[in-house]
Amino acid sequence: MADVIRLLTRAQKLLRTAADEAMSAHGVRIGQNLVLEVLWARDGLSPGELATHLGVTTPTIVNTATRMVNDGLIERRPDAADRRLVRLYLTEKARAARSPIEDARRRLAEHALATLTPEELAALETALQKIIDRMQTPPLP
């Protein structure tokens, strides 16, 4: 079983490095592409809504949003109904990056998964989702 953990860790590191290189070519850091994907689908979310959607903490989104504002990818605006609430909106730079980023992710996925049969890919997706689901529950004492 330890070999599976080692293999998952190695695969994750290789994929993360490749994804970081692919995203940085378009002015986006790894992880920011996930925020962008959500905002491309539904612009104007609050940091809390975005955090819930991505399964991360609100402070993680706040920190990421600060970097993305500094990089010119998103802007913060007060909520029209509740001025205490902030909403995150895409900039033109982020909108223009959508197609190149989606293409880069598609090419990365095609490269990474090229040697898998459709059955292996389906089994991998099922197994990974089961691992994710299991790891989101606390271990028994």
DSSP file (Angstrom, degrees, kcal/mol; ACC not computed):
  #  RESIDUE AA STRUCTURE BP1 BP2  ACC     N-H-->O    O-->H-N    N-H-->O    O-->H-N    TCO  KAPPA ALPHA  PHI   PSI    X-CA   Y-CA   Z-CA
    1    1 A M    >>        0   0    0      0, 0.0     4,-1.5     0, 0.0     3,-0.6   0.000 360.0 360.0 360.0 -34.0    0.0    0.0    0.0
    2    2 A A  H 3>  +     0   0    0      1,-0.2     4,-2.4     2,-0.2     5,-0.2   0.831 360.0  60.5 -61.7 -31.5    2.9    2.4    0.7
    3    3 A D  H 3> S+     0   0    0      2,-0.2     4,-2.6     1,-0.2    -1,-0.2   0.873 101.3  53.1 -63.4 -36.2    3.9    2.0   -3.0
    4    4 A V  H <> S+     0   0    0     -3,-0.6     4,-2.8     2,-0.2    -2,-0.2   0.922 109.5  47.9 -65.1 -43.6    0.5    3.4   -4.0
    5    5 A I  H  X S+     0   0    0     -4,-1.5     4,-2.5     2,-0.2    -2,-0.2   0.915 112.5  49.5 -62.5 -43.1    1.0    6.5   -1.8
    6    6 A R  H  X S+     0   0    0     -4,-2.4     4,-2.5     2,-0.2    -2,-0.2   0.920 112.9  47.0 -61.5 -44.3    4.5    7.0   -3.2
    7    7 A L  H  X S+     0   0    0     -4,-2.6     4,-2.7     2,-0.2     5,-0.2   0.905 112.1  49.4 -66.3 -42.4    3.2    6.7   -6.8
    8    8 A L  H  X S+     0   0    0     -4,-2.8     4,-2.5     2,-0.2    -2,-0.2   0.918 112.5  48.6 -61.4 -43.0    0.3    9.1   -6.1
    9    9 A T  H  X S+     0   0    0     -4,-2.5     4,-2.3    -5,-0.2    -2,-0.2   0.920 113.1  46.8 -63.4 -45.0    2.7   11.6   -4.6
   10   10 A R  H  X S+     0   0    0     -4,-2.5     4,-2.3     2,-0.2    -2,-0.2   0.918 113.4  48.2 -64.4 -44.3    5.1   11.3   -7.5
   11   11 A A  H  X S+     0   0    0     -4,-2.7     4,-2.7     1,-0.2     5,-0.2   0.914 111.6  50.8 -62.5 -42.6    2.4   11.7  -10.1
   12   12 A Q  H  X S+     0   0    0     -4,-2.5     4,-2.6    -5,-0.2    -2,-0.2   0.908 110.4  48.8 -62.7 -42.6    0.9   14.7   -8.2
   13   13 A K  H  X S+     0   0    0     -4,-2.3     4,-2.3     2,-0.2    -1,-0.2   0.917 113.3  46.6 -64.9 -43.3    4.3   16.4   -8.1
   14   14 A L  H  X S+     0   0    0     -4,-2.3     4,-2.3     2,-0.2    -2,-0.2   0.918 114.9  46.4 -65.0 -43.5    5.0   15.8  -11.8
   15   15 A L  H  X S+     0   0    0     -4,-2.7     4,-2.8     2,-0.2     5,-0.2   0.899 111.8  51.5 -65.8 -40.3    1.5   17.0  -12.8
   16   16 A R  H  X S+     0   0    0     -4,-2.6     4,-2.6    -5,-0.2    -2,-0.2   0.917 110.8  48.0 -63.5 -43.0    1.8   20.1  -10.6
   17   17 A T  H  X S+     0   0    0     -4,-2.3     4,-2.2     2,-0.2    -2,-0.2   0.931 114.5  45.7 -62.9 -46.0    5.1   21.0  -12.1
   18   18 A A  H  X S+     0   0    0     -4,-2.3     4,-2.3     1,-0.2    -2,-0.2   0.899 114.1  48.6 -64.9 -40.8    3.8   20.6  -15.6
   19   19 A A  H  X S+     0   0    0     -4,-2.8     4,-2.8     2,-0.2     5,-0.3   0.896 109.5  52.6 -66.4 -39.9    0.6   22.5  -14.8
   20   20 A D  H  X S+     0   0    0     -4,-2.6     4,-2.6    -5,-0.2    -2,-0.2   0.922 111.3  46.6 -61.8 -43.9    2.5   25.3  -13.2
   21   21 A E  H  X S+     0   0    0     -4,-2.2     4,-1.1     1,-0.2    -2,-0.2   0.919 113.9  48.3 -62.9 -43.5    4.7   25.6  -16.3
   22   22 A A  H  < S+     0   0    0     -4,-2.3     4,-0.2     1,-0.2    -2,-0.2   0.896 115.8  43.3 -65.6 -40.7    1.6   25.5  -18.6
   23   23 A M  H ><>S+     0   0    0     -4,-2.8     3,-2.2     1,-0.2     5,-1.8   0.895 107.4  58.4 -73.0 -40.4   -0.3   28.1  -16.6
   24   24 A S  H ><5S+     0   0    0     -4,-2.6     3,-1.5     1,-0.3    -1,-0.2   0.777  93.4  67.7 -64.1 -25.0    2.7   30.5  -16.1
   25   25 A A  T 3<5S+     0   0    0     -4,-1.1    -1,-0.3     1,-0.3    -2,-0.2   0.700 106.3  42.9 -63.7 -17.5    3.0   30.8  -19.9
   26   26 A H  T < 5S-     0   0    0     -3,-2.2    -1,-0.3     2,-0.3    -2,-0.2   0.142 125.4 -98.8-115.6  16.8   -0.4   32.6  -19.7
   27   27 A G  T < 5S+     0   0    0     -3,-1.5     2,-0.4     1,-0.2    -3,-0.2   0.722  87.1 118.3  76.6  22.1    0.4   34.8  -16.6
   28   28 A V      < -     0   0    0     -5,-1.8    -2,-0.3    -8,-0.1    -1,-0.2  -0.967  55.0-139.2-125.2 137.0   -1.5   32.5  -14.2
   29   29 A R    >>  -     0   0    0     -2,-0.4     3,-1.4     1,-0.1     4,-0.9  -0.574  40.8 -83.0 -89.8 157.0    0.0   30.7  -11.2
   30   30 A I  T 34 S+     0   0    0      1,-0.3    -1,-0.1    -2,-0.2   -10,-0.1  -0.318 119.6  24.0 -57.3 138.0   -1.0   27.1  -10.3
   31   31 A G  T >> S+     0   0    0     -3,-0.1     4,-1.3     1,-0.0     3,-0.6  -0.177 104.9  81.8  93.9 -39.6   -4.2   27.2   -8.3
   32   32 A Q  H <> S+     0   0    0     -3,-1.4     4,-2.7     1,-0.2    -2,-0.2   0.845  83.4  62.9 -64.6 -31.6   -5.3   30.5   -9.8
   33   33 A N  H 3X S+     0   0    0     -4,-0.9     4,-2.3     1,-0.2    -1,-0.2   0.845 100.1  53.2 -61.6 -32.3   -6.5   28.6  -12.8
   34   34 A L  H <> S+     0   0    0     -3,-0.6     4,-1.6     2,-0.2    -1,-0.2   0.901 109.2  48.0 -69.1 -40.4   -9.0   26.8  -10.5
   35   35 A V  H  X S+     0   0    0     -4,-1.3     4,-2.4     1,-0.2    -2,-0.2   0.924 112.0  50.5 -62.6 -44.9  -10.3   30.1   -9.2
   36   36 A L  H  X S+     0   0    0     -4,-2.7     4,-2.9     1,-0.2     5,-0.2   0.906 105.2  56.2 -61.2 -42.3  -10.6   31.4  -12.8
   37   37 A E  H  X S+     0   0    0     -4,-2.3     4,-1.2     1,-0.2    -1,-0.2   0.901 110.2  45.2 -57.3 -41.7  -12.5   28.3  -13.9
   38   38 A V  H  X S+     0   0    0     -4,-1.6     4,-2.1     1,-0.2     3,-0.3   0.932 114.9  46.8 -68.2 -45.0  -15.1   29.0  -11.2
   39   39 A L  H  < S+     0   0    0     -4,-2.4    -2,-0.2     1,-0.2    -1,-0.2   0.810 105.6  59.6 -69.9 -28.8  -15.4   32.7  -12.0
   40   40 A W  H  < S+     0   0    0     -4,-2.9     3,-0.3     1,-0.2    -1,-0.2   0.870 112.6  40.7 -62.7 -34.4  -15.6   32.0  -15.8
   41   41 A A  H  < S+     0   0    0     -4,-1.2    -2,-0.2    -3,-0.3     2,-0.2   0.834 138.0  10.1 -80.2 -34.1  -18.7   30.0  -15.0
   42   42 A R  S  < S-     0   0    0     -4,-2.1     3,-0.5    -5,-0.1    -1,-0.2  -0.661  76.4-161.9-151.9  86.3  -20.1   32.5  -12.4
   43   43 A D        +     0   0    0     -3,-0.3    46,-0.2     1,-0.2    -3,-0.1  -0.332  68.4  41.4 -67.6 148.3  -18.4   35.8  -12.1
   44   44 A G  S    S+     0   0    0     44,-1.8    -1,-0.2     1,-0.2    45,-0.2   0.720  71.4 154.5  90.2  22.9  -18.9   37.9   -9.0
   45   45 A L  B     -A   88   0A   0     43,-0.6    43,-3.1    -3,-0.5    -1,-0.2  -0.441  44.1-115.8 -77.2 156.5  -18.7   35.4   -6.2
   46   46 A S     >  -     0   0    0     41,-0.2     4,-2.5    -2,-0.1     5,-0.2  -0.503  30.7-107.7 -80.4 160.5  -17.7   36.3   -2.7
   47   47 A P  H  > S+     0   0    0      0, 0.0     4,-2.5     0, 0.0     5,-0.2   0.887 121.8  52.0 -56.4 -38.2  -14.5   34.8   -1.3
   48   48 A G  H  > S+     0   0    0      2,-0.2     4,-2.3     1,-0.2     5,-0.2   0.909 109.6  47.7 -65.6 -42.0  -16.6   32.6    1.0
   49   49 A E  H  > S+     0   0    0      2,-0.2     4,-2.3     1,-0.2    -1,-0.2   0.910 113.6  48.3 -63.9 -42.0  -18.7   31.3   -1.9
   50   50 A L  H  X S+     0   0    0     -4,-2.5     4,-2.2     2,-0.2    -2,-0.2   0.908 110.3  51.6 -64.6 -42.4  -15.6   30.6   -4.0
   51   51 A A  H  X>S+     0   0    0     -4,-2.5     5,-2.2    -5,-0.2     4,-1.3   0.918 110.4  48.8 -60.6 -44.8  -14.0   28.8   -1.0
   52   52 A T  H  <5S+     0   0    0     -4,-2.3     3,-0.4     1,-0.2    -1,-0.2   0.925 110.8  50.4 -61.2 -44.8  -17.0   26.6   -0.6
   53   53 A H  H  <5S+     0   0    0     -4,-2.3    -1,-0.2     1,-0.2    -2,-0.2   0.881 117.3  39.5 -61.9 -38.6  -17.1   25.8   -4.3
   54   54 A L  H  <5S-     0   0    0     -4,-2.2    -1,-0.2    -5,-0.1    -2,-0.2   0.536 108.8-120.0 -91.0  -7.1  -13.4   24.8   -4.4
   55   55 A G  T  <5S+     0   0    0     -4,-1.3     2,-0.2    -3,-0.4    -3,-0.2   0.857  74.4 113.2  72.5  34.3  -13.4   23.0   -1.0
   56   56 A V  S   <S-     0   0    0     -5,-2.2    -1,-0.3    -6,-0.2     2,-0.2  -0.730  71.8 -84.6-126.2 177.2  -10.8   25.3    0.6
   57   57 A T     >  -     0   0    0     -2,-0.2     4,-1.6     1,-0.1     3,-0.3  -0.491  32.0-119.6 -84.1 155.7  -10.8   27.8    3.4
   58   58 A T  H  > S+     0   0    0      1,-0.2     4,-2.7     2,-0.2     5,-0.2   0.906 113.7  56.7 -60.6 -42.8  -11.9   31.5    2.9
   59   59 A P  H  > S+     0   0    0      0, 0.0     4,-2.4     0, 0.0    -1,-0.2   0.859 103.5  55.5 -58.9 -32.2   -8.5   32.8    4.0
   60   60 A T  H  > S+     0   0    0     -3,-0.3     4,-2.4     2,-0.2    -2,-0.2   0.927 110.6  44.4 -62.5 -44.4   -6.9   30.7    1.3
   61   61 A I  H  X S+     0   0    0     -4,-1.6     4,-3.3     2,-0.2     5,-0.2   0.897 110.9  53.9 -67.4 -40.5   -9.2   32.4   -1.3
   62   62 A V  H  X S+     0   0    0     -4,-2.7     4,-2.0     2,-0.2    -2,-0.2   0.932 112.0  44.7 -60.0 -45.4   -8.5   35.8    0.2
   63   63 A N  H  X S+     0   0    0     -4,-2.4     4,-1.8     2,-0.2    -2,-0.2   0.924 115.7  46.6 -64.2 -44.7   -4.7   35.3   -0.1
   64   64 A T  H  X S+     0   0    0     -4,-2.4     4,-2.4     1,-0.2    -2,-0.2   0.908 111.0  52.8 -63.6 -41.7   -5.1   33.9   -3.6
   65   65 A A  H  X S+     0   0    0     -4,-3.3     4,-2.7     1,-0.2    -1,-0.2   0.879 104.9  55.3 -62.5 -38.5   -7.4   36.8   -4.6
   66   66 A T  H  X S+     0   0    0     -4,-2.0     4,-2.3    -5,-0.2    -1,-0.2   0.933 110.5  45.0 -60.3 -45.5   -4.9   39.4   -3.3
   67   67 A R  H  X S+     0   0    0     -4,-1.8     4,-1.7     1,-0.2    -2,-0.2   0.895 113.3  50.9 -63.6 -39.4   -2.2   37.9   -5.6
   68   68 A M  H  <>S+     0   0    0     -4,-2.4     5,-3.0     2,-0.2     6,-0.9   0.850 108.9  50.4 -70.1 -33.8   -4.7   37.7   -8.5
   69   69 A V  H ><5S+     0   0    0     -4,-2.7     3,-1.4     3,-0.2    -1,-0.2   0.939 111.4  49.0 -64.0 -46.9   -5.6   41.4   -8.0
   70   70 A N  H 3<5S+     0   0    0     -4,-2.3    -2,-0.2     1,-0.3    -1,-0.2   0.813 110.5  51.4 -62.2 -30.5   -1.9   42.3   -8.0
   71   71 A D  T 3<5S-     0   0    0     -4,-1.7    -1,-0.3    -5,-0.1    -2,-0.2   0.461 116.4-115.7 -85.9  -1.8   -1.5   40.2  -11.2
   72   72 A G  T < 5S+     0   0    0     -3,-1.4    21,-0.4    -4,-0.3    22,-0.3   0.731  84.0 115.4  77.5  22.1   -4.4   42.1  -12.9
   73   73 A L  S   <S+     0   0    0     -5,-3.0    18,-2.3     1,-0.2    21,-0.3   0.800  77.6  11.4 -94.1 -33.3   -6.6   38.9  -13.1
   74   74 A I  E     -B   90   0A   0     -6,-0.9     2,-0.3    16,-0.3    16,-0.2  -0.908  62.1-146.9-138.2 166.1   -9.5   39.9  -10.9
   75   75 A E  E     -B   89   0A   0     14,-2.6    14,-2.7    -2,-0.3     2,-0.4  -0.979  16.2-128.3-133.8 150.9  -10.8   42.9   -9.1
   76   76 A R  E     +B   88   0A   0     -2,-0.3    12,-0.2    12,-0.2    10,-0.0  -0.813  28.6 176.5 -97.4 136.3  -12.6   43.3   -5.8
   77   77 A R  E     -B   87   0A   0     10,-2.5    10,-3.2    -2,-0.4     2,-0.1  -0.994  33.6-106.7-135.9 144.6  -15.9   45.2   -5.7
   78   78 A P  E     -B   86   0A   0      0, 0.0     8,-0.2     0, 0.0     2,-0.2  -0.407  43.4-101.9 -66.0 146.6  -18.3   45.8   -2.8
   79   79 A D        -     0   0    0      6,-3.1     6,-0.2     3,-0.7   -35,-0.0  -0.482  24.1-134.8 -67.2 136.6  -21.6   43.9   -2.9
   80   80 A A  S    S+     0   0    0      1,-0.2     3,-0.2    -2,-0.2    -1,-0.1   0.845 103.4  37.1 -64.1 -34.8  -24.4   46.1   -4.1
   81   81 A A  S    S+     0   0    0      1,-0.3     2,-0.4     2,-0.0    -1,-0.2   0.788 128.7  29.5 -88.9 -30.1  -26.8   44.8   -1.4
   82   82 A D    >   -     0   0    0      3,-0.1     3,-2.2     1,-0.1    -3,-0.7  -0.859  64.1-165.9-135.7  97.5  -24.4   44.5    1.5
   83   83 A R  T 3  S+     0   0    0     -2,-0.4    -1,-0.1     1,-0.3    -3,-0.1   0.630  87.4  65.4 -63.3 -13.6  -21.4   46.9    1.3
   84   84 A R  T 3  S+     0   0    0     -6,-0.1     2,-0.3     2,-0.0    -1,-0.3   0.729  91.2  79.0 -77.1 -21.1  -19.6   44.9    4.0
   85   85 A L  S <  S-     0   0    0     -3,-2.2    -6,-3.1    -6,-0.2     2,-0.4  -0.676  71.0-149.1 -92.1 140.2  -19.3   42.0    1.5
   86   86 A V  E     - B   0  78A   0     -2,-0.3     2,-0.3    -8,-0.2   -10,-0.0  -0.858   7.1-158.6-107.9 143.3  -16.8   41.9   -1.3
   87   87 A R  E     - B   0  77A   0    -10,-3.2   -10,-2.5    -2,-0.4     2,-0.5  -0.912  13.0-132.5-119.3 149.9  -17.3   40.2   -4.6
   88   88 A L  E     -AB  45  76A   0    -43,-3.1   -44,-1.8    -2,-0.3   -43,-0.6  -0.890  24.8-175.2-107.6 128.2  -14.6   39.0   -7.0
   89   89 A Y  E     - B   0  75A   0    -14,-2.7   -14,-2.6    -2,-0.5     2,-0.1  -0.940  25.0-113.5-126.1 144.3  -14.8   39.9  -10.7
   90   90 A L  E     - B   0  74A   0     -2,-0.4   -16,-0.3   -16,-0.2     2,-0.2  -0.406  25.7-140.7 -70.2 146.5  -12.8   38.9  -13.7
   91   91 A T     >  -     0   0    0    -18,-2.3     4,-2.2    -2,-0.1     5,-0.2  -0.527  32.1-101.1 -94.4 172.3  -10.7   41.5  -15.6
   92   92 A E  H  > S+     0   0    0      1,-0.2     4,-2.9     2,-0.2     5,-0.2   0.875 124.3  59.3 -60.2 -36.7  -10.3   41.5  -19.3
   93   93 A K  H  > S+     0   0    0    -21,-0.4     4,-1.2     1,-0.2    -1,-0.2   0.916 107.5  45.2 -58.8 -43.1   -6.9   39.9  -18.9
   94   94 A A  H  > S+     0   0    0    -21,-0.3     4,-0.6   -22,-0.3    -1,-0.2   0.888 112.6  50.4 -68.8 -39.4   -8.5   37.0  -17.1
   95   95 A R  H >< S+     0   0    0     -4,-2.2     3,-1.0     1,-0.2     4,-0.4   0.912 110.4  50.1 -64.5 -40.6  -11.3   36.7  -19.8
   96   96 A A  H 3< S+     0   0    0     -4,-2.9    -1,-0.2     1,-0.2     3,-0.2   0.775 106.4  56.9 -68.3 -25.3   -8.7   36.8  -22.5
   97   97 A A  H 3X S+     0   0    0     -4,-1.2     4,-2.4    -5,-0.2     5,-0.3   0.594  84.1  88.1 -80.6 -10.5   -6.7   34.0  -20.8
   98   98 A R  H <X S+     0   0    0     -3,-1.0     4,-2.9    -4,-0.6     5,-0.2   0.944  88.7  42.0 -56.9 -56.9   -9.6   31.6  -20.8
   99   99 A S  H  > S+     0   0    0     -4,-0.4     4,-2.5    -3,-0.2    -1,-0.2   0.925 116.5  47.2 -61.5 -47.3   -9.1   29.9  -24.1
  100  100 A P  H  > S+     0   0    0      0, 0.0     4,-2.2     0, 0.0    -1,-0.2   0.888 114.9  47.3 -62.9 -36.1   -5.3   29.6  -23.9
  101  101 A I  H  X S+     0   0    0     -4,-2.4     4,-2.6     2,-0.2     5,-0.2   0.926 112.0  48.8 -70.4 -43.8   -5.6   28.2  -20.3
  102  102 A E  H  X S+     0   0    0     -4,-2.9     4,-2.3    -5,-0.3    -1,-0.2   0.902 112.7  49.2 -61.5 -39.5   -8.3   25.7  -21.2
  103  103 A D  H  X S+     0   0    0     -4,-2.5     4,-2.6    -5,-0.2    -1,-0.2   0.910 110.9  49.8 -64.6 -42.3   -6.2   24.6  -24.2
  104  104 A A  H  X S+     0   0    0     -4,-2.2     4,-2.3     2,-0.2    -2,-0.2   0.911 111.8  48.0 -64.2 -42.4   -3.1   24.2  -22.1
  105  105 A R  H  X S+     0   0    0     -4,-2.6     4,-2.6     2,-0.2    -1,-0.2   0.904 111.6  50.5 -64.2 -41.1   -5.1   22.1  -19.5
  106  106 A R  H  X S+     0   0    0     -4,-2.3     4,-2.7    -5,-0.2    -2,-0.2   0.932 111.5  47.4 -62.5 -45.4   -6.5   19.9  -22.2
  107  107 A R  H  X S+     0   0    0     -4,-2.6     4,-2.4     2,-0.2    -2,-0.2   0.895 112.1  50.5 -63.6 -39.8   -3.1   19.3  -23.8
  108  108 A L  H  X S+     0   0    0     -4,-2.3     4,-2.8     2,-0.2     5,-0.2   0.927 111.9  47.1 -63.1 -45.2   -1.7   18.5  -20.3
  109  109 A A  H  X S+     0   0    0     -4,-2.6     4,-2.3     2,-0.2    -2,-0.2   0.918 111.6  50.9 -63.2 -43.3   -4.5   16.0  -19.6
  110  110 A E  H  X S+     0   0    0     -4,-2.7     4,-0.7     1,-0.2    -1,-0.2   0.913 113.6  45.5 -60.5 -42.2   -4.1   14.4  -23.1
  111  111 A H  H >< S+     0   0    0     -4,-2.4     3,-0.7     1,-0.2     4,-0.3   0.944 115.1  45.9 -66.3 -47.9   -0.3   14.0  -22.5
  112  112 A A  H 3< S+     0   0    0     -4,-2.8     3,-0.3     1,-0.2    -2,-0.2   0.841 122.6  35.1 -65.1 -34.0   -0.7   12.7  -18.9
  113  113 A L  H >< S+     0   0    0     -4,-2.3     3,-1.9    -5,-0.2    -1,-0.2   0.345  83.2 109.1-105.1   5.7   -3.4   10.2  -19.8
  114  114 A A  T << S+     0   0    0     -3,-0.7    -1,-0.2    -4,-0.7    -2,-0.1   0.773  78.9  49.1 -57.6 -31.5   -2.4    9.2  -23.3
  115  115 A T  T 3  S+     0   0    0     -4,-0.3     2,-0.3    -3,-0.3    -1,-0.3   0.452  91.0  98.3 -92.0   1.3   -1.3    5.7  -22.4
  116  116 A L    <   -     0   0    0     -3,-1.9    -3,-0.0     4,-0.0    -4,-0.0  -0.696  69.2-132.5 -90.5 139.4   -4.5    4.8  -20.4
  117  117 A T     >  -     0   0    0     -2,-0.3     4,-2.7     1,-0.1     5,-0.2  -0.413  32.6-103.9 -75.3 162.9   -7.3    2.8  -22.0
  118  118 A P  H  > S+     0   0    0      0, 0.0     4,-2.2     0, 0.0     5,-0.2   0.874 124.7  51.1 -56.4 -36.0  -10.8    4.1  -21.5
  119  119 A E  H  > S+     0   0    0      2,-0.2     4,-2.4     1,-0.2     5,-0.2   0.913 110.1  47.9 -68.1 -42.5  -11.4    1.4  -18.9
  120  120 A E  H  > S+     0   0    0      2,-0.2     4,-2.7     1,-0.2    -1,-0.2   0.904 111.4  51.1 -64.5 -40.6   -8.2    2.4  -17.0
  121  121 A L  H  X S+     0   0    0     -4,-2.7     4,-2.6     2,-0.2    -2,-0.2   0.925 110.8  47.9 -63.1 -44.3   -9.2    6.0  -17.1
  122  122 A A  H  X S+     0   0    0     -4,-2.2     4,-2.3    -5,-0.2    -2,-0.2   0.916 113.4  47.9 -62.1 -43.0  -12.7    5.3  -15.8
  123  123 A A  H  X S+     0   0    0     -4,-2.4     4,-2.8     2,-0.2    -2,-0.2   0.896 111.4  50.9 -65.4 -39.6  -11.2    3.1  -13.0
  124  124 A L  H  X S+     0   0    0     -4,-2.7     4,-3.0     2,-0.2     5,-0.2   0.934 110.3  48.7 -63.3 -46.3   -8.6    5.8  -12.1
  125  125 A E  H  X S+     0   0    0     -4,-2.6     4,-2.2     1,-0.2    -2,-0.2   0.920 113.8  46.7 -60.0 -44.2  -11.3    8.5  -11.9
  126  126 A T  H  X S+     0   0    0     -4,-2.3     4,-2.1    -5,-0.2    -2,-0.2   0.933 114.2  47.2 -63.2 -46.7  -13.4    6.3   -9.7
  127  127 A A  H  X S+     0   0    0     -4,-2.8     4,-2.3     1,-0.2    -2,-0.2   0.918 112.4  48.9 -63.3 -44.6  -10.5    5.3   -7.5
  128  128 A L  H  X S+     0   0    0     -4,-3.0     4,-2.7     1,-0.2    -1,-0.2   0.904 110.6  50.8 -64.3 -40.1   -9.3    8.9   -7.1
  129  129 A Q  H  X S+     0   0    0     -4,-2.2     4,-2.8    -5,-0.2    -1,-0.2   0.894 109.6  51.1 -64.8 -37.9  -12.8   10.1   -6.2
  130  130 A K  H  X S+     0   0    0     -4,-2.1     4,-2.4     2,-0.2    -1,-0.2   0.908 110.8  48.4 -64.2 -41.0  -13.0    7.4   -3.6
  131  131 A I  H  X S+     0   0    0     -4,-2.3     4,-2.6     2,-0.2    -2,-0.2   0.936 112.6  48.3 -63.7 -45.9   -9.7    8.4   -2.1
  132  132 A I  H  X S+     0   0    0     -4,-2.7     4,-0.9     1,-0.2    -2,-0.2   0.940 112.9  47.8 -59.7 -48.3  -10.7   12.1   -2.0
  133  133 A D  H >< S+     0   0    0     -4,-2.8     3,-0.6     1,-0.2     4,-0.2   0.914 113.9  47.4 -59.3 -43.7  -14.1   11.3   -0.4
  134  134 A R  H >< S+     0   0    0     -4,-2.4     3,-1.4     1,-0.2    -1,-0.2   0.893 109.1  53.0 -66.2 -40.4  -12.4    9.1    2.2
  135  135 A M  H 3< S+     0   0    0     -4,-2.6    -1,-0.2     1,-0.3    -2,-0.2   0.634  99.4  64.5 -74.2 -12.3   -9.7   11.6    3.0
  136  136 A Q  T << S+     0   0    0     -4,-0.9    -1,-0.3    -3,-0.6    -2,-0.2   0.511  93.0  73.7 -87.0  -4.7  -12.4   14.3    3.7
  137  137 A T  S <  S-     0   0    0     -3,-1.4     0, 0.0    -4,-0.2     0, 0.0  -0.883  94.2-108.2-106.0 141.5  -13.7   12.3    6.6
  138  138 A P        -     0   0    0      0, 0.0    -2,-0.1     0, 0.0     2,-0.0  -0.360  38.2-106.9 -67.0 145.6  -11.7   12.2    9.8
  139  139 A P        -     0   0    0      0, 0.0    -4,-0.0     0, 0.0    -5,-0.0  -0.349  37.7-101.5 -68.3 152.7  -10.0    8.9   10.6
  140  140 A L              0   0    0      1,-0.1     0, 0.0    -2,-0.0     0, 0.0  -0.443 360.0 360.0 -70.4 147.6  -11.4    6.8   13.4
  141  141 A P              0   0    0      0, 0.0    -1,-0.1     0, 0.0     0, 0.0   0.509 360.0 360.0 -66.9 360.0   -9.6    7.0   16.7
